[in-house]
């Protein structure tokens, strides 16, 4: 359970960063 708690933020953070970069490039 703790592994998911630790990995989740990094995994989600990477996706959010990728989406933000994609949106900025799209704009």
C-alpha positions in Angstrom: 0.0 0.0 0.0 2.8 2.5 0.9 4.5 1.7 -2.4 1.5 3.0 -4.3 1.4 6.1 -2.1 5.0 6.9 -2.8 4.9 6.0 -6.5 1.5 7.6 -7.3 2.6 11.2 -6.8 5.7 10.8 -9.0 3.7 9.0 -11.7 0.8 11.6 -11.6 3.4 14.4 -11.5 5.1 13.2 -14.6 1.7 12.9 -16.5 0.7 16.4 -15.3 4.0 17.9 -16.4 3.6 16.2 -19.8 0.1 17.5 -20.2 1.1 21.0 -19.2 3.9 21.0 -21.8 1.5 19.7 -24.4 -1.0 22.4 -23.7 1.6 25.1 -23.8 2.9 23.9 -27.1 -0.7 23.6 -28.4 -1.4 27.2 -27.4 
